[in-house]
Amino acid sequence: MSTHVTSLTLDGLDQLSAHARRCVFWEMDPAAVHDSRGFCDQEFEKEAWLSMVMLEWGSCGQVAVLDGKPVGSALYAPPRAVPRAGLFPTSPVSADAVLLTTVRLEPAGEEMDLGTTLMQSVVADLVRRGVRALEAFGISDAGDRCDPKVASATAARECSPEECMIRTEFLEDFGFEVVAPHHRFPRMRLELDRDHGWKEDVEAALERLLESSALTMVEIGENAGARTPVGAGSSSGRTANRSRCDRPPRALLPVVRRK
């Protein structure tokens, strides 16, 4: 079996599962969905929303495919592009964060535990784009949540918080922390720069190393130009050579510890 996770593109919307293609729990205002019930083409609305976000902001999803079939997806976007983001008791999302709306796995994806792989792809994409944090609204005490195998078997089922939101436990397991407590819908946050600040220290150390190497090369060049003929027995030349040899070795890199 061949599994791969890729960024969602306009040409790859068919890589979303049936439910993910038509779910507009996050993408449409609940009042608009209610008013147009029976007349709303949800799959069209979802495709229009994805196209708008990708054209204005860039890729907003990661999809997992197993042997050419969709087995999981994770969607995220700036909170201003998500109508439901402002309707929770723990709203609003922080100004410096991107909102993770959906992590959905089909039965095969559940069996292969692809949730972590999807999340790692989301984080890698956002870190590369310079995003500081990822936030999500978790759902707690979802004891009546349907078994994923049953849920995926009926792709046309009604959207609901239990069906379309991310379990608080899953977010906690991945390192999210509660920033706005609530018994049902806590808002949770994952700092994306917490474990990546050490890279700046390494880059600074490398710059110092390059500068040190450049100075050493200059010194070697100057001393080479000042050499006396072989056998001349210049004491100054011997002193200069000895002083260079007696110098303590330069430290190549400081020890960098992760914060």
PyRosetta script that sets phi, psi and omega in degrees:
from pyrosetta import init, pose_from_sequence

init()
pose = pose_from_sequence("MSTHVTSLTLDGLDQLSAHARRCVFWEMDPAAVHDSRGFCDQEFEKEAWLSMVMLEWGSCGQVAVLDGKPVGSALYAPPRAVPRAGLFPTSPVSADAVLLTTVRLEPAGEEMDLGTTLMQSVVADLVRRGVRALEAFGISDAGDRCDPKVASATAARECSPEECMIRTEFLEDFGFEVVAPHHRFPRMRLELDRDHGWKEDVEAALERLLESSALTMVEIGENAGARTPVGAGSSSGRTANRSRCDRPPRALLPVVRRK")
pose.set_psi(1, 137.9)
pose.set_omega(1, -178.8)
pose.set_phi(2, -113.4)
pose.set_psi(2, 119.6)
pose.set_omega(2, 179.9)
pose.set_phi(3, -119.2)
pose.set_psi(3, 136.4)
pose.set_omega(3, 175.0)
pose.set_phi(4, -147.0)
pose.set_psi(4, 151.4)
pose.set_omega(4, 178.7)
pose.set_phi(5, -116.6)
pose.set_psi(5, 129.0)
pose.set_omega(5, -178.7)
pose.set_phi(6, -135.0)
pose.set_psi(6, 160.9)
pose.set_omega(6, 175.8)
pose.set_phi(7, -71.2)
pose.set_psi(7, 141.5)
pose.set_omega(7, 179.0)
pose.set_phi(8, -70.6)
pose.set_psi(8, 136.1)
pose.set_omega(8, 178.1)
pose.set_phi(9, -126.7)
pose.set_psi(9, 166.6)
pose.set_omega(9, 178.7)
pose.set_phi(10, -61.2)
pose.set_psi(10, -30.9)
pose.set_omega(10, -179.3)
pose.set_phi(11, -85.1)
pose.set_psi(11, -5.0)
pose.set_omega(11, -174.4)
pose.set_phi(12, -116.6)
pose.set_psi(12, 24.9)
pose.set_omega(12, -178.6)
pose.set_phi(13, -65.5)
pose.set_psi(13, -22.2)
pose.set_omega(13, 178.3)
pose.set_phi(14, -72.3)
pose.set_psi(14, -6.0)
pose.set_omega(14, 176.1)
pose.set_phi(15, -80.9)
pose.set_psi(15, -6.2)
pose.set_omega(15, 174.8)
pose.set_phi(16, -82.9)
pose.set_psi(16, 148.1)
pose.set_omega(16, 176.9)
pose.set_phi(17, -68.2)
pose.set_psi(17, 167.7)
pose.set_omega(17, -176.8)
pose.set_phi(18, -57.7)
pose.set_psi(18, -45.1)
pose.set_omega(18, -179.8)
pose.set_phi(19, -67.2)
pose.set_psi(19, -43.4)
pose.set_omega(19, -178.1)
pose.set_phi(20, -62.7)
pose.set_psi(20, -31.1)
pose.set_omega(20, -179.2)
pose.set_phi(21, -71.6)
pose.set_psi(21, -26.9)
pose.set_omega(21, -175.2)
pose.set_phi(22, -112.9)
pose.set_psi(22, -4.4)
pose.set_omega(22, -179.7)
pose.set_phi(23, -75.1)
pose.set_psi(23, 124.3)
pose.set_omega(23, 178.5)
pose.set_phi(24, -122.2)
pose.set_psi(24, 28.0)
pose.set_omega(24, -179.7)
pose.set_phi(25, -55.7)
pose.set_psi(25, -42.4)
pose.set_omega(25, -178.9)
pose.set_phi(26, -92.9)
pose.set_psi(26, -28.5)
pose.set_omega(26, -166.0)
pose.set_phi(27, -87.4)
pose.set_psi(27, -15.6)
pose.set_omega(27, 179.0)
pose.set_phi(28, -125.7)
pose.set_psi(28, 147.7)
pose.set_omega(28, 175.4)
pose.set_phi(29, -62.9)
pose.set_psi(29, 131.3)
pose.set_omega(29, -177.3)
pose.set_phi(30, -55.0)
pose.set_psi(30, -36.4)
pose.set_omega(30, 179.8)
pose.set_phi(31, -64.6)
pose.set_psi(31, -39.9)
pose.set_omega(31, 179.5)
pose.set_phi(32, -66.5)
pose.set_psi(32, -38.0)
pose.set_omega(32, 178.2)
pose.set_phi(33, -64.7)
pose.set_psi(33, -41.9)
pose.set_omega(33, -179.2)
pose.set_phi(34, -65.3)
pose.set_psi(34, -43.7)
pose.set_omega(34, -178.1)
pose.set_phi(35, -65.9)
pose.set_psi(35, -31.0)
pose.set_omega(35, -176.2)
pose.set_phi(36, -102.4)
pose.set_psi(36, 14.1)
pose.set_omega(36, -176.9)
pose.set_phi(37, -59.0)
pose.set_psi(37, 128.4)
pose.set_omega(37, -177.3)
pose.set_phi(38, 93.6)
pose.set_psi(38, -17.1)
pose.set_omega(38, -179.2)
pose.set_phi(39, -119.8)
pose.set_psi(39, -7.7)
pose.set_omega(39, -175.5)
pose.set_phi(40, -90.8)
pose.set_psi(40, 126.0)
pose.set_omega(40, 174.1)
pose.set_phi(41, -86.0)
pose.set_psi(41, 94.2)
pose.set_omega(41, -172.1)
pose.set_phi(42, -64.3)
pose.set_psi(42, -37.0)
pose.set_omega(42, -179.5)
pose.set_phi(43, -66.1)
pose.set_psi(43, -38.3)
pose.set_omega(43, 177.1)
pose.set_phi(44, -65.4)
pose.set_psi(44, -43.8)
pose.set_omega(44, 179.9)
pose.set_phi(45, -62.8)
pose.set_psi(45, -40.1)
pose.set_omega(45, 179.9)
pose.set_phi(46, -65.8)
pose.set_psi(46, -43.6)
pose.set_omega(46, 179.4)
pose.set_phi(47, -64.2)
pose.set_psi(47, -38.6)
pose.set_omega(47, 178.5)
pose.set_phi(48, -64.3)
pose.set_psi(48, -41.4)
pose.set_omega(48, 179.4)
pose.set_phi(49, -65.0)
pose.set_psi(49, -47.1)
pose.set_omega(49, -180.0)
pose.set_phi(50, -60.5)
pose.set_psi(50, -42.0)
pose.set_omega(50, 179.9)
pose.set_phi(51, -63.2)
pose.set_psi(51, -42.1)
pose.set_omega(51, -179.8)
pose.set_phi(52, -62.4)
pose.set_psi(52, -48.0)
pose.set_omega(52, -177.8)
pose.set_phi(53, -64.9)
pose.set_psi(53, -43.0)
pose.set_omega(53, -178.3)
pose.set_phi(54, -67.4)
pose.set_psi(54, -35.0)
pose.set_omega(54, 179.2)
pose.set_phi(55, -72.5)
pose.set_psi(55, -35.5)
pose.set_omega(55, -175.8)
pose.set_phi(56, -89.9)
pose.set_psi(56, -30.2)
pose.set_omega(56, -170.8)
pose.set_phi(57, -124.4)
pose.set_psi(57, -28.4)
pose.set_omega(57, -176.4)
pose.set_phi(58, 117.6)
pose.set_psi(58, -174.1)
pose.set_omega(58, -177.8)
pose.set_phi(59, -56.7)
pose.set_psi(59, 137.1)
pose.set_omega(59, -176.1)
pose.set_phi(60, -126.2)
pose.set_psi(60, 24.2)
pose.set_omega(60, -179.7)
pose.set_phi(61, -162.4)
pose.set_psi(61, 158.7)
pose.set_omega(61, 172.2)
pose.set_phi(62, -125.2)
pose.set_psi(62, 136.6)
pose.set_omega(62, -177.9)
pose.set_phi(63, -125.7)
pose.set_psi(63, 140.4)
pose.set_omega(63, 177.2)
pose.set_phi(64, -106.5)
pose.set_psi(64, 129.9)
pose.set_omega(64, -177.5)
pose.set_phi(65, -125.3)
pose.set_psi(65, 132.6)
pose.set_omega(65, 178.8)
pose.set_phi(66, -118.9)
pose.set_psi(66, 114.9)
pose.set_omega(66, -179.1)
pose.set_phi(67, 50.6)
pose.set_psi(67, 41.9)
pose.set_omega(67, 176.5)
pose.set_phi(68, 83.5)
pose.set_psi(68, -1.4)
pose.set_omega(68, -179.0)
pose.set_phi(69, -111.9)
pose.set_psi(69, 139.8)
pose.set_omega(69, 179.9)
pose.set_phi(70, -68.8)
pose.set_psi(70, 131.5)
pose.set_omega(70, 179.2)
pose.set_phi(71, -126.5)
pose.set_psi(71, -1.4)
pose.set_omega(71, 178.3)
pose.set_phi(72, 179.1)
pose.set_psi(72, 158.0)
pose.set_omega(72, 178.3)
pose.set_phi(73, -156.9)
pose.set_psi(73, 154.2)
pose.set_omega(73, 174.7)
pose.set_phi(74, -135.1)
pose.set_psi(74, 129.1)
pose.set_omega(74, -178.6)
pose.set_phi(75, -118.2)
pose.set_psi(75, 145.1)
pose.set_omega(75, -179.1)
pose.set_phi(76, -154.0)
pose.set_psi(76, 155.7)
pose.set_omega(76, -176.6)
pose.set_phi(77, -167.1)
pose.set_psi(77, 163.7)
pose.set_omega(77, 172.0)
pose.set_phi(78, -59.5)
pose.set_psi(78, 138.1)
pose.set_omega(78, -175.6)
pose.set_phi(79, -59.3)
pose.set_psi(79, -26.6)
pose.set_omega(79, 179.2)
pose.set_phi(80, -64.9)
pose.set_psi(80, -20.4)
pose.set_omega(80, -179.1)
pose.set_phi(81, -92.4)
pose.set_psi(81, 0.2)
pose.set_omega(81, -175.9)
pose.set_phi(82, -114.0)
pose.set_psi(82, 102.8)
pose.set_omega(82, -175.5)
pose.set_phi(83, -54.9)
pose.set_psi(83, -38.0)
pose.set_omega(83, -175.9)
pose.set_phi(84, -78.3)
pose.set_psi(84, -10.0)
pose.set_omega(84, -174.2)
pose.set_phi(85, -61.8)
pose.set_psi(85, -25.1)
pose.set_omega(85, -177.9)
pose.set_phi(86, -96.5)
pose.set_psi(86, 9.1)
pose.set_omega(86, -171.8)
pose.set_phi(87, -107.5)
pose.set_psi(87, 7.0)
pose.set_omega(87, -179.3)
pose.set_phi(88, -94.7)
pose.set_psi(88, 154.5)
pose.set_omega(88, 177.3)
pose.set_phi(89, -64.1)
pose.set_psi(89, -17.8)
pose.set_omega(89, 178.8)
pose.set_phi(90, -104.9)
pose.set_psi(90, 12.7)
pose.set_omega(90, 174.1)
pose.set_phi(91, -71.0)
pose.set_psi(91, 159.9)
pose.set_omega(91, 4.0)
pose.set_phi(92, -94.3)
pose.set_psi(92, 168.7)
pose.set_omega(92, 172.7)
pose.set_phi(93, -70.4)
pose.set_psi(93, 145.2)
pose.set_omega(93, -179.6)
pose.set_phi(94, -59.2)
pose.set_psi(94, 147.9)
pose.set_omega(94, -174.9)
pose.set_phi(95, -65.2)
pose.set_psi(95, -24.9)
pose.set_omega(95, -176.3)
pose.set_phi(96, -97.3)
pose.set_psi(96, 10.8)
pose.set_omega(96, -173.5)
pose.set_phi(97, -115.1)
pose.set_psi(97, 152.7)
pose.set_omega(97, 168.8)
pose.set_phi(98, -97.2)
pose.set_psi(98, 145.0)
pose.set_omega(98, -177.2)
pose.set_phi(99, -95.8)
pose.set_psi(99, 123.0)
pose.set_omega(99, 171.9)
pose.set_phi(100, -86.3)
pose.set_psi(100, 116.7)
pose.set_omega(100, -175.3)
pose.set_phi(101, -97.9)
pose.set_psi(101, -41.1)
pose.set_omega(101, -169.2)
pose.set_phi(102, -139.2)
pose.set_psi(102, 134.1)
pose.set_omega(102, 164.4)
pose.set_phi(103, -131.8)
pose.set_psi(103, 106.9)
pose.set_omega(103, -174.6)
pose.set_phi(104, -122.5)
pose.set_psi(104, 132.5)
pose.set_omega(104, 179.3)
pose.set_phi(105, -122.0)
pose.set_psi(105, 137.0)
pose.set_omega(105, 170.9)
pose.set_phi(106, -82.7)
pose.set_psi(106, 168.8)
pose.set_omega(106, -177.1)
pose.set_phi(107, -50.5)
pose.set_psi(107, -44.6)
pose.set_omega(107, 179.9)
pose.set_phi(108, -64.2)
pose.set_psi(108, -36.1)
pose.set_omega(108, 177.6)
pose.set_phi(109, -69.0)
pose.set_psi(109, -36.2)
pose.set_omega(109, 175.3)
pose.set_phi(110, -62.7)
pose.set_psi(110, -44.6)
pose.set_omega(110, -177.5)
pose.set_phi(111, -63.5)
pose.set_psi(111, -33.4)
pose.set_omega(111, -178.9)
pose.set_phi(112, -92.3)
pose.set_psi(112, 2.1)
pose.set_omega(112, 178.0)
pose.set_phi(113, 54.1)
pose.set_psi(113, 53.0)
pose.set_omega(113, -176.7)
pose.set_phi(114, -85.6)
pose.set_psi(114, -1.7)
pose.set_omega(114, 179.7)
pose.set_phi(115, -59.8)
pose.set_psi(115, -44.3)
pose.set_omega(115, 179.0)
pose.set_phi(116, -64.8)
pose.set_psi(116, -40.6)
pose.set_omega(116, 179.4)
pose.set_phi(117, -62.6)
pose.set_psi(117, -42.6)
pose.set_omega(117, 177.8)
pose.set_phi(118, -61.4)
pose.set_psi(118, -45.2)
pose.set_omega(118, -178.6)
pose.set_phi(119, -64.2)
pose.set_psi(119, -38.8)
pose.set_omega(119, 177.7)
pose.set_phi(120, -62.7)
pose.set_psi(120, -36.9)
pose.set_omega(120, 177.8)
pose.set_phi(121, -68.4)
pose.set_psi(121, -38.9)
pose.set_omega(121, 176.8)
pose.set_phi(122, -61.1)
pose.set_psi(122, -49.8)
pose.set_omega(122, -178.4)
pose.set_phi(123, -62.0)
pose.set_psi(123, -43.8)
pose.set_omega(123, -179.9)
pose.set_phi(124, -60.4)
pose.set_psi(124, -40.7)
pose.set_omega(124, 179.8)
pose.set_phi(125, -65.2)
pose.set_psi(125, -45.1)
pose.set_omega(125, -176.5)
pose.set_phi(126, -71.8)
pose.set_psi(126, -36.1)
pose.set_omega(126, 176.2)
pose.set_phi(127, -62.8)
pose.set_psi(127, -42.6)
pose.set_omega(127, 178.7)
pose.set_phi(128, -61.0)
pose.set_psi(128, -30.8)
pose.set_omega(128, -178.2)
pose.set_phi(129, -91.4)
pose.set_psi(129, 2.6)
pose.set_omega(129, 174.7)
pose.set_phi(130, 81.4)
pose.set_psi(130, 18.9)
pose.set_omega(130, 179.0)
pose.set_phi(131, -75.9)
pose.set_psi(131, 136.7)
pose.set_omega(131, -174.9)
pose.set_phi(132, -82.8)
pose.set_psi(132, -33.7)
pose.set_omega(132, -174.2)
pose.set_phi(133, -153.4)
pose.set_psi(133, 156.9)
pose.set_omega(133, 176.1)
pose.set_phi(134, -121.6)
pose.set_psi(134, 129.2)
pose.set_omega(134, 178.6)
pose.set_phi(135, -121.8)
pose.set_psi(135, 158.7)
pose.set_omega(135, 179.9)
pose.set_phi(136, -154.1)
pose.set_psi(136, 151.8)
pose.set_omega(136, 171.9)
pose.set_phi(137, -95.4)
pose.set_psi(137, 113.7)
pose.set_omega(137, 178.0)
pose.set_phi(138, -83.2)
pose.set_psi(138, 166.1)
pose.set_omega(138, 173.4)
pose.set_phi(139, -124.8)
pose.set_psi(139, 125.3)
pose.set_omega(139, -176.2)
pose.set_phi(140, -109.3)
pose.set_psi(140, 163.0)
pose.set_omega(140, 177.5)
pose.set_phi(141, 54.7)
pose.set_psi(141, 39.7)
pose.set_omega(141, -179.2)
pose.set_phi(142, -91.7)
pose.set_psi(142, 57.3)
pose.set_omega(142, -177.3)
pose.set_phi(143, -67.8)
pose.set_psi(143, -21.3)
pose.set_omega(143, -179.5)
pose.set_phi(144, -93.6)
pose.set_psi(144, 12.8)
pose.set_omega(144, 179.4)
pose.set_phi(145, -63.4)
pose.set_psi(145, 134.8)
pose.set_omega(145, -177.4)
pose.set_phi(146, -67.9)
pose.set_psi(146, 149.9)
pose.set_omega(146, 173.0)
pose.set_phi(147, -60.6)
pose.set_psi(147, 132.7)
pose.set_omega(147, -175.8)
pose.set_phi(148, -57.5)
pose.set_psi(148, -31.0)
pose.set_omega(148, 179.8)
pose.set_phi(149, -68.4)
pose.set_psi(149, -38.6)
pose.set_omega(149, 177.8)
pose.set_phi(150, -70.6)
pose.set_psi(150, -41.0)
pose.set_omega(150, -178.1)
pose.set_phi(151, -62.6)
pose.set_psi(151, -44.7)
pose.set_omega(151, -177.0)
pose.set_phi(152, -71.6)
pose.set_psi(152, -21.9)
pose.set_omega(152, -179.9)
pose.set_phi(153, -71.5)
pose.set_psi(153, -20.4)
pose.set_omega(153, 178.6)
pose.set_phi(154, -120.7)
pose.set_psi(154, 82.7)
pose.set_omega(154, -173.0)
pose.set_phi(155, -66.3)
pose.set_psi(155, -23.9)
pose.set_omega(155, -175.2)
pose.set_phi(156, -89.8)
pose.set_psi(156, 7.7)
pose.set_omega(156, -178.3)
pose.set_phi(157, -60.9)
pose.set_psi(157, 158.5)
pose.set_omega(157, -179.2)
pose.set_phi(158, -66.7)
pose.set_psi(158, 142.1)
pose.set_omega(158, 174.7)
pose.set_phi(159, -73.8)
pose.set_psi(159, 149.4)
pose.set_omega(159, -179.8)
pose.set_phi(160, -159.3)
pose.set_psi(160, 164.2)
pose.set_omega(160, 176.5)
pose.set_phi(161, -56.1)
pose.set_psi(161, -42.1)
pose.set_omega(161, -179.1)
pose.set_phi(162, -64.3)
pose.set_psi(162, -32.0)
pose.set_omega(162, -176.4)
pose.set_phi(163, -87.5)
pose.set_psi(163, -31.5)
pose.set_omega(163, -167.1)
pose.set_phi(164, -116.2)
pose.set_psi(164, -0.2)
pose.set_omega(164, 177.8)
pose.set_phi(165, -106.5)
pose.set_psi(165, 168.2)
pose.set_omega(165, -175.4)
pose.set_phi(166, -97.0)
pose.set_psi(166, 133.6)
pose.set_omega(166, -179.9)
pose.set_phi(167, -62.6)
pose.set_psi(167, 137.0)
pose.set_omega(167, 178.2)
pose.set_phi(168, -57.9)
pose.set_psi(168, -39.1)
pose.set_omega(168, -178.4)
pose.set_phi(169, -62.5)
pose.set_psi(169, -38.7)
pose.set_omega(169, 178.9)
pose.set_phi(170, -63.5)
pose.set_psi(170, -44.3)
pose.set_omega(170, 179.7)
pose.set_phi(171, -64.4)
pose.set_psi(171, -41.6)
pose.set_omega(171, 178.4)
pose.set_phi(172, -62.5)
pose.set_psi(172, -41.6)
pose.set_omega(172, -179.9)
pose.set_phi(173, -61.6)
pose.set_psi(173, -29.7)
pose.set_omega(173, -178.8)
pose.set_phi(174, -88.1)
pose.set_psi(174, -4.6)
pose.set_omega(174, 175.7)
pose.set_phi(175, 110.2)
pose.set_psi(175, 3.4)
pose.set_omega(175, 175.9)
pose.set_phi(176, -68.8)
pose.set_psi(176, 146.0)
pose.set_omega(176, 177.3)
pose.set_phi(177, -121.0)
pose.set_psi(177, 145.7)
pose.set_omega(177, -179.5)
pose.set_phi(178, -71.3)
pose.set_psi(178, 126.4)
pose.set_omega(178, 176.4)
pose.set_phi(179, -114.1)
pose.set_psi(179, -15.8)
pose.set_omega(179, 175.6)
pose.set_phi(180, -140.8)
pose.set_psi(180, 95.8)
pose.set_omega(180, -174.0)
pose.set_phi(181, -66.7)
pose.set_psi(181, 148.3)
pose.set_omega(181, 173.5)
pose.set_phi(182, -163.7)
pose.set_psi(182, 144.2)
pose.set_omega(182, -176.9)
pose.set_phi(183, -66.7)
pose.set_psi(183, -21.8)
pose.set_omega(183, -176.2)
pose.set_phi(184, -119.3)
pose.set_psi(184, -44.1)
pose.set_omega(184, -174.1)
pose.set_phi(185, -126.7)
pose.set_psi(185, 69.2)
pose.set_omega(185, 177.7)
pose.set_phi(186, -68.8)
pose.set_psi(186, 143.8)
pose.set_omega(186, 172.8)
pose.set_phi(187, -93.4)
pose.set_psi(187, 130.5)
pose.set_omega(187, -171.9)
pose.set_phi(188, -123.8)
pose.set_psi(188, 155.3)
pose.set_omega(188, -171.4)
pose.set_phi(189, -139.9)
pose.set_psi(189, 140.6)
pose.set_omega(189, 174.2)
pose.set_phi(190, -123.0)
pose.set_psi(190, 116.1)
pose.set_omega(190, 178.0)
pose.set_phi(191, -75.2)
pose.set_psi(191, 123.4)
pose.set_omega(191, -176.3)
pose.set_phi(192, -88.6)
pose.set_psi(192, -13.8)
pose.set_omega(192, -179.3)
pose.set_phi(193, -102.0)
pose.set_psi(193, 0.6)
pose.set_omega(193, -175.6)
pose.set_phi(194, -63.4)
pose.set_psi(194, -43.9)
pose.set_omega(194, -175.6)
pose.set_phi(195, -100.5)
pose.set_psi(195, 12.1)
pose.set_omega(195, -176.5)
pose.set_phi(196, -119.6)
pose.set_psi(196, -1.5)
pose.set_omega(196, 179.9)
pose.set_phi(197, -65.7)
pose.set_psi(197, -25.5)
pose.set_omega(197, -179.3)
pose.set_phi(198, -61.8)
pose.set_psi(198, -23.2)
pose.set_omega(198, -179.6)
pose.set_phi(199, -63.6)
pose.set_psi(199, -35.3)
pose.set_omega(199, 178.9)
pose.set_phi(200, -63.5)
pose.set_psi(200, -39.0)
pose.set_omega(200, 178.5)
pose.set_phi(201, -64.5)
pose.set_psi(201, -40.4)
pose.set_omega(201, 179.3)
pose.set_phi(202, -64.5)
pose.set_psi(202, -44.3)
pose.set_omega(202, 179.8)
pose.set_phi(203, -62.0)
pose.set_psi(203, -41.0)
pose.set_omega(203, 178.2)
pose.set_phi(204, -63.9)
pose.set_psi(204, -39.4)
pose.set_omega(204, 179.1)
pose.set_phi(205, -65.1)
pose.set_psi(205, -39.5)
pose.set_omega(205, 178.4)
pose.set_phi(206, -64.7)
pose.set_psi(206, -38.4)
pose.set_omega(206, 177.4)
pose.set_phi(207, -62.7)
pose.set_psi(207, -41.8)
pose.set_omega(207, 178.4)
pose.set_phi(208, -65.0)
pose.set_psi(208, -36.0)
pose.set_omega(208, 178.5)
pose.set_phi(209, -64.4)
pose.set_psi(209, -43.5)
pose.set_omega(209, 179.5)
pose.set_phi(210, -64.4)
pose.set_psi(210, -41.5)
pose.set_omega(210, 178.0)
pose.set_phi(211, -62.7)
pose.set_psi(211, -42.3)
pose.set_omega(211, 179.4)
pose.set_phi(212, -63.1)
pose.set_psi(212, -41.7)
pose.set_omega(212, 179.3)
pose.set_phi(213, -63.8)
pose.set_psi(213, -40.0)
pose.set_omega(213, -179.6)
pose.set_phi(214, -64.0)
pose.set_psi(214, -41.8)
pose.set_omega(214, 179.0)
pose.set_phi(215, -64.6)
pose.set_psi(215, -39.3)
pose.set_omega(215, 179.2)
pose.set_phi(216, -62.4)
pose.set_psi(216, -41.6)
pose.set_omega(216, 179.7)
pose.set_phi(217, -64.5)
pose.set_psi(217, -36.5)
pose.set_omega(217, 177.9)
pose.set_phi(218, -64.8)
pose.set_psi(218, -44.0)
pose.set_omega(218, 179.7)
pose.set_phi(219, -61.8)
pose.set_psi(219, -42.7)
pose.set_omega(219, 179.5)
pose.set_phi(220, -62.1)
pose.set_psi(220, -41.6)
pose.set_omega(220, 179.8)
pose.set_phi(221, -64.2)
pose.set_psi(221, -41.2)
pose.set_omega(221, -179.5)
pose.set_phi(222, -66.6)
pose.set_psi(222, -43.3)
pose.set_omega(222, -179.1)
pose.set_phi(223, -67.9)
pose.set_psi(223, -34.9)
pose.set_omega(223, 178.1)
pose.set_phi(224, -64.3)
pose.set_psi(224, -36.3)
pose.set_omega(224, 179.8)
pose.set_phi(225, -71.8)
pose.set_psi(225, -20.0)
pose.set_omega(225, -177.1)
pose.set_phi(226, -99.5)
pose.set_psi(226, 9.6)
pose.set_omega(226, -178.0)
pose.set_phi(227, -65.5)
pose.set_psi(227, 145.4)
pose.set_omega(227, 175.1)
pose.set_phi(228, -92.3)
pose.set_psi(228, 160.8)
pose.set_omega(228, 179.3)
pose.set_phi(229, -58.9)
pose.set_psi(229, 152.4)
pose.set_omega(229, 179.7)
pose.set_phi(230, -60.2)
pose.set_psi(230, 132.1)
pose.set_omega(230, 177.9)
pose.set_phi(231, 84.0)
pose.set_psi(231, 2.6)
pose.set_omega(231, -178.5)
pose.set_phi(232, -71.4)
pose.set_psi(232, -24.3)
pose.set_omega(232, 175.2)
pose.set_phi(233, 70.3)
pose.set_psi(233, 34.6)
pose.set_omega(233, 179.5)
pose.set_phi(234, -71.7)
pose.set_psi(234, 123.5)
pose.set_omega(234, 178.8)
pose.set_phi(235, -68.1)
pose.set_psi(235, -33.8)
pose.set_omega(235, -179.5)
pose.set_phi(236, -64.6)
pose.set_psi(236, -38.0)
pose.set_omega(236, 179.6)
pose.set_phi(237, -65.8)
pose.set_psi(237, -40.9)
pose.set_omega(237, 179.3)
pose.set_phi(238, -65.2)
pose.set_psi(238, -36.4)
pose.set_omega(238, 179.1)
pose.set_phi(239, -65.2)
pose.set_psi(239, -43.6)
pose.set_omega(239, -179.9)
pose.set_phi(240, -62.4)
pose.set_psi(240, -44.5)
pose.set_omega(240, -179.6)
pose.set_phi(241, -64.3)
pose.set_psi(241, -40.2)
pose.set_omega(241, -179.1)
pose.set_phi(242, -66.9)
pose.set_psi(242, -37.2)
pose.set_omega(242, -178.8)
pose.set_phi(243, -65.6)
pose.set_psi(243, -35.6)
pose.set_omega(243, 178.4)
pose.set_phi(244, -69.6)
pose.set_psi(244, -39.0)
pose.set_omega(244, -178.3)
pose.set_phi(245, -70.2)
pose.set_psi(245, -31.9)
pose.set_omega(245, -176.4)
pose.set_phi(246, -80.1)
pose.set_psi(246, -8.6)
pose.set_omega(246, -178.9)
pose.set_phi(247, -66.0)
pose.set_psi(247, 142.9)
pose.set_omega(247, 175.6)
pose.set_phi(248, -65.2)
pose.set_psi(248, 145.9)
pose.set_omega(248, -178.8)
pose.set_phi(249, -62.1)
pose.set_psi(249, 145.8)
pose.set_omega(249, 178.6)
pose.set_phi(250, -74.2)
pose.set_psi(250, 142.3)
pose.set_omega(250, 175.7)
pose.set_phi(251, -75.7)
pose.set_psi(251, 125.1)
pose.set_omega(251, -177.6)
pose.set_phi(252, -71.0)
pose.set_psi(252, -50.5)
pose.set_omega(252, -178.8)
pose.set_phi(253, -144.1)
pose.set_psi(253, 139.6)
pose.set_omega(253, 173.2)
pose.set_phi(254, -72.3)
pose.set_psi(254, 158.3)
pose.set_omega(254, 176.4)
pose.set_phi(255, -73.6)
pose.set_psi(255, 125.5)
pose.set_omega(255, -178.9)
pose.set_phi(256, -110.3)
pose.set_psi(256, 122.3)
pose.set_omega(256, 179.9)
pose.set_phi(257, -110.1)
pose.set_psi(257, 141.9)
pose.set_omega(257, 175.3)
pose.set_phi(258, -67.0)
pose.set_psi(258, 140.5)
pose.set_omega(258, 178.4)
pose.set_phi(259, -78.7)
pose.dump_pdb("model.pdb")
